[in-house]
Amino acid sequence: MKPHLAATETLDRPDAVPYDEGAIGAADLDAALARAKVSGKKVLLNMGGNWCGDCRAVAGLLDSPEVKAFIEANYELVFVNVGRYTENLDVAERFGIELCAAPTLVMLDADGTVLNPDDMITLRSARAMTPQAIVDWFARWI
């Protein structure tokens, strides 16, 4: 069951810095896919950068207690730093994705099949969305 968020919840989380700029994105993704095969969950691949306000807003929401429990119950979450579209591009290329917005969110099954090929950049304007609308978007892929 997805969380229901209070209308007053905001996405202003400048402290959220989710992308490890030194991480090897492909290794992190492979680890998430391996966990998904064991857990039966889907993989939520979040590609973006710490410079991106919308990326940080989504990360802040994902870290809120109500949403974090929902995400952990349904997804293996992996953040991949793509910098300003200059880092870890092999992860996007693996799925035939040309990065054009941040964040780019890819829902995968445990075998690495993309479940949302036409809906990866909806949250590129997350700061203009309500928290509930973002949670509803995540719930679509369960």
C-alpha positions as CSV (number, residue, x, y, z in Angstrom):
1,M,0.0,0.0,0.0
2,K,1.4,3.4,-1.0
3,P,1.7,6.2,1.6
4,H,-0.7,9.0,1.7
5,L,1.2,12.3,2.3
6,A,-0.1,15.4,4.0
7,A,-0.9,18.2,1.7
8,T,1.5,20.4,3.6
9,E,4.5,18.2,2.9
10,T,7.1,20.0,0.7
11,L,9.9,18.9,-1.5
12,D,12.4,21.5,-0.2
13,R,15.3,19.2,0.8
14,P,18.5,21.0,0.0
15,D,20.3,18.7,2.3
16,A,19.6,15.6,0.2
17,V,22.8,14.8,-1.7
18,P,22.0,11.2,-3.0
19,Y,24.6,10.6,-5.7
20,D,28.0,9.2,-4.7
21,E,30.2,11.0,-7.2
22,G,33.0,8.4,-6.8
23,A,30.8,5.3,-7.2
24,I,31.0,2.9,-10.2
25,G,27.4,3.1,-11.5
26,A,27.5,-0.3,-13.3
27,A,28.7,-2.1,-10.2
28,D,26.0,-0.5,-8.1
29,L,23.3,-1.4,-10.6
30,D,24.6,-5.0,-10.9
31,A,24.4,-5.3,-7.1
32,A,20.8,-3.9,-7.1
33,L,19.8,-6.4,-9.8
34,A,21.3,-9.3,-7.9
35,R,19.4,-8.2,-4.7
36,A,16.2,-8.0,-6.8
37,K,16.5,-11.5,-8.0
38,V,16.6,-12.7,-4.4
39,S,14.0,-10.3,-3.0
40,G,11.5,-10.4,-5.9
41,K,11.4,-6.6,-5.9
42,K,11.8,-4.3,-8.9
43,V,14.8,-2.1,-9.3
44,L,14.5,1.7,-9.2
45,L,17.4,3.1,-11.1
46,N,17.7,6.8,-10.3
47,M,20.2,8.6,-12.6
48,G,21.0,12.2,-11.9
49,G,23.4,14.6,-10.2
50,N,23.8,16.4,-6.9
51,W,23.7,19.7,-8.8
52,C,20.1,19.1,-9.9
53,G,17.4,20.5,-7.7
54,D,14.7,18.1,-9.0
55,C,17.1,15.2,-8.3
56,R,17.6,16.4,-4.7
57,A,13.9,17.0,-4.2
58,V,13.1,13.4,-5.3
59,A,15.9,12.1,-3.1
60,G,14.5,14.0,-0.1
61,L,11.1,12.6,-0.6
62,L,12.4,9.1,-1.0
63,D,14.2,9.5,2.3
64,S,11.0,10.7,4.2
65,P,9.8,8.0,6.6
66,E,6.5,7.4,4.9
67,V,7.9,7.0,1.5
68,K,11.1,5.3,2.5
69,A,9.2,2.4,3.9
70,F,7.1,2.1,0.8
71,I,10.2,2.2,-1.5
72,E,12.1,-0.3,0.6
73,A,9.2,-2.7,0.5
74,N,8.9,-2.6,-3.3
75,Y,12.2,-1.6,-4.8
76,E,15.9,-2.1,-4.8
77,L,16.9,1.5,-5.1
78,V,20.1,2.5,-6.8
79,F,21.4,6.1,-7.4
80,V,23.8,6.5,-10.2
81,N,25.7,9.8,-10.6
82,V,25.7,11.0,-14.2
83,G,27.2,14.3,-13.3
84,R,26.3,16.8,-16.0
85,Y,25.8,13.9,-18.4
86,T,29.5,13.1,-18.3
87,E,29.8,10.3,-15.7
88,N,28.6,6.6,-15.7
89,L,27.1,7.0,-19.1
90,D,27.6,3.3,-19.7
91,V,24.7,2.6,-17.4
92,A,22.3,4.6,-19.6
93,E,23.8,3.1,-22.7
94,R,23.2,-0.4,-21.4
95,F,19.5,0.2,-21.8
96,G,19.7,2.3,-24.9
97,I,18.9,5.5,-23.1
98,E,20.2,8.9,-24.2
99,L,20.2,11.1,-21.2
100,C,18.3,14.3,-21.7
101,A,16.9,15.1,-18.3
102,A,17.6,14.7,-14.7
103,P,16.5,12.8,-12.9
104,T,16.0,9.9,-15.3
105,L,14.2,7.2,-13.4
106,V,14.2,3.7,-14.9
107,M,12.0,0.9,-13.5
108,L,13.5,-2.5,-14.1
109,D,12.5,-6.1,-13.3
110,A,15.1,-8.4,-11.7
111,D,16.3,-9.5,-15.2
112,G,17.1,-5.9,-16.2
113,T,14.1,-5.4,-18.5
114,V,13.0,-1.7,-18.6
115,L,9.4,-1.4,-17.5
116,N,8.9,2.3,-18.3
117,P,10.6,3.0,-21.6
118,D,8.2,5.9,-22.4
119,D,8.1,7.4,-19.0
120,M,11.6,7.9,-17.6
121,I,11.8,11.7,-17.3
122,T,8.4,12.6,-15.7
123,L,10.1,13.7,-12.5
124,R,12.4,16.1,-14.2
125,S,10.1,18.8,-12.9
126,A,9.6,17.2,-9.4
127,R,9.9,20.5,-7.6
128,A,6.7,21.6,-9.3
129,M,4.8,18.4,-8.4
130,T,3.1,17.5,-5.2
131,P,4.8,14.8,-3.1
132,Q,1.6,12.7,-3.5
133,A,1.9,12.9,-7.3
134,I,5.4,11.7,-7.1
135,V,4.5,8.8,-4.8
136,D,1.6,7.9,-7.1
137,W,4.1,7.8,-10.0
138,F,6.3,5.3,-8.1
139,A,3.3,3.2,-7.2
140,R,2.4,2.7,-10.9
141,W,5.3,0.3,-11.4
142,I,4.5,-2.1,-8.6
